[in-house]
Amino acid sequence: MSSTEKFSLREVLVSFKSCLVYDNQDILVEHYLNGWKGLVRFMNSLGTVFSFMSKDAVSKIQIMEIYLSGEQGEHYRTFQSMVEYELRSNLVDLNKRDNHPESGCRIILCLHRVFRWLQLFLEKLRTSTEDSKISNLCAEAYSDSLANYHPWNIRKKTNDAFMDLPARNTFFEVMDVGTTEEVLDMLREAMPYASNVYDFTQALYSKHNLLDLP
Ligand SMILES: CCCCCCCC/C=C\CCCCCCCC(=O)N[C@@H](COP(=O)(O)O)[C@H](O)/C=C/CCCCCCCCCCCCC
């Protein structure tokens, strides 16, 4: 993954919109990962204080890409096929970290939990005002989602990193979408797709009792 490619929020939106297939009844792994690659590029443009986050995300994305390009790659084409393949092949650590700590099911669960943060953050951003602090919006969304799965040291490091985030107008400039109204229009367009992606993944993992993998 090239971290120097220019970020495009529009491309991220297209990726998360196009990953939903078969009438919102499955998610294409490749397109989902492309969305995350775009978001990682955006985060990298905000400064090295977030490098510990992007390193973890890149590591997870690269493991999924190895699965996709491997001998069993066809089983990793969609979320449904991945879950069914790994469960019937006993490739998921269901109750404790064992032989499969980096199963596709677990990696996608980690990214799904971050996706919940993203969904909450984007909604806060969409309804923010000129004097809203991006650091507060990020921290509130984190506290209501991903923080519940992280140990104290990660929570501390993450919340400290949020303090380095720029003001709202600068953040919008980095998003490089256009005027504030154009940013808000894109966020309004993005929210339904983000909800569909999150809701499908949540329902799939809940159906297979995979929401609390160790
Ligand atoms: C208009 C769009 C603006 C939104 C931009 C958001 C960009 C976010 C892009 C990527 C975020 C990647 C986060 C890193 C993945 C974290 C996955 C995770 O929870 N990993 C932990 C568990 O993994 P295992 O160790 O069990 O394998 C790992 O222990 C922790 C890693 C450290 C990172 C944790 C902090 C995550 C914060 C997510 C919020 C992103 C804030 C971006 C600031 C703009």
The ligand as an SDF file (V2000), in Angstrom:
LIG
                    3D

 44 43  0  0  0  0  0  0  0  0999 V2000
  -13.6860   12.1150    6.4570 C   0  0  0  0  0  0  0  0  0  0  0  0
  -13.0300   10.8990    7.0150 C   0  0  0  0  0  0  0  0  0  0  0  0
  -12.3660   11.2020    8.2980 C   0  0  0  0  0  0  0  0  0  0  0  0
  -12.1590    9.9680    9.1100 C   0  0  0  0  0  0  0  0  0  0  0  0
  -10.7400    9.4950    9.0440 C   0  0  0  0  0  0  0  0  0  0  0  0
  -10.5580    8.2720    9.8430 C   0  0  0  0  0  0  0  0  0  0  0  0
   -9.3550    7.5330    9.4310 C   0  0  0  0  0  0  0  0  0  0  0  0
   -9.2340    6.2490   10.1920 C   0  0  0  0  0  0  0  0  0  0  0  0
   -8.3640    5.3190    9.4230 C   0  0  0  0  0  0  0  0  0  0  0  0
   -7.8570    4.2580    9.9680 C   0  0  0  0  0  0  0  0  0  0  0  0
   -8.0510    3.9500   11.4270 C   0  0  0  0  0  0  0  0  0  0  0  0
   -7.3080    2.6860   11.7290 C   0  0  0  0  0  0  0  0  0  0  0  0
   -7.3390    2.3800   13.1990 C   0  0  0  0  0  0  0  0  0  0  0  0
   -6.3500    1.2700   13.5190 C   0  0  0  0  0  0  0  0  0  0  0  0
   -6.9960   -0.0670   13.5620 C   0  0  0  0  0  0  0  0  0  0  0  0
   -7.2720   -0.4050   15.0090 C   0  0  0  0  0  0  0  0  0  0  0  0
   -7.7970   -1.8130   15.0970 C   0  0  0  0  0  0  0  0  0  0  0  0
   -7.6670   -2.2410   16.5380 C   0  0  0  0  0  0  0  0  0  0  0  0
   -8.5380   -1.9940   17.3430 O   0  0  0  0  0  0  0  0  0  0  0  0
   -6.5080   -2.8010   16.8330 N   0  0  0  0  0  0  0  0  0  0  0  0
   -6.2520   -3.2120   18.1930 C   0  0  0  0  0  0  0  0  0  0  0  0
   -6.5620   -4.6840   18.3620 C   0  0  0  0  0  0  0  0  0  0  0  0
   -5.8040   -5.4080   17.4500 O   0  0  0  0  0  0  0  0  0  0  0  0
   -5.0310   -6.7160   17.9580 P   0  0  0  0  0  0  0  0  0  0  0  0
   -3.8200   -6.2160   18.6540 O   0  0  0  0  0  0  0  0  0  0  0  0
   -5.9690   -7.4250   18.8830 O   0  0  0  0  0  0  0  0  0  0  0  0
   -4.7350   -7.4840   16.7020 O   0  0  0  0  0  0  0  0  0  0  0  0
   -4.8180   -2.8710   18.5060 C   0  0  0  0  0  0  0  0  0  0  0  0
   -4.4510   -3.4800   19.7210 O   0  0  0  0  0  0  0  0  0  0  0  0
   -4.6720   -1.3520   18.6520 C   0  0  0  0  0  0  0  0  0  0  0  0
   -3.9670   -0.6520   17.7500 C   0  0  0  0  0  0  0  0  0  0  0  0
   -3.7430    0.8260   17.9710 C   0  0  0  0  0  0  0  0  0  0  0  0
   -4.7870    1.7000   17.2790 C   0  0  0  0  0  0  0  0  0  0  0  0
   -6.0020    1.8630   18.1500 C   0  0  0  0  0  0  0  0  0  0  0  0
   -6.6480    3.2150   17.9730 C   0  0  0  0  0  0  0  0  0  0  0  0
   -7.6910    3.2200   16.8740 C   0  0  0  0  0  0  0  0  0  0  0  0
   -8.3980    4.5550   16.7920 C   0  0  0  0  0  0  0  0  0  0  0  0
   -9.3530    4.5880   15.6150 C   0  0  0  0  0  0  0  0  0  0  0  0
   -9.8190    6.0230   15.3190 C   0  0  0  0  0  0  0  0  0  0  0  0
   -9.0300    6.6500   14.1640 C   0  0  0  0  0  0  0  0  0  0  0  0
   -8.7990    8.1060   14.4160 C   0  0  0  0  0  0  0  0  0  0  0  0
   -8.3320    8.8270   13.1980 C   0  0  0  0  0  0  0  0  0  0  0  0
   -8.1860   10.2800   13.4770 C   0  0  0  0  0  0  0  0  0  0  0  0
   -8.7080   11.1350   12.3540 C   0  0  0  0  0  0  0  0  0  0  0  0
  1  2  1  0
  2  3  1  0
  3  4  1  0
  4  5  1  0
  5  6  1  0
  6  7  1  0
  7  8  1  0
  8  9  1  0
  9 10  2  0
 10 11  1  0
 11 12  1  0
 12 13  1  0
 13 14  1  0
 14 15  1  0
 15 16  1  0
 16 17  1  0
 17 18  1  0
 18 19  2  0
 18 20  1  0
 20 21  1  0
 21 22  1  0
 21 28  1  0
 22 23  1  0
 23 24  1  0
 24 25  2  0
 24 26  1  0
 24 27  1  0
 28 29  1  0
 28 30  1  0
 30 31  2  0
 31 32  1  0
 32 33  1  0
 33 34  1  0
 34 35  1  0
 35 36  1  0
 36 37  1  0
 37 38  1  0
 38 39  1  0
 39 40  1  0
 40 41  1  0
 41 42  1  0
 42 43  1  0
 43 44  1  0
M  END
$$$$
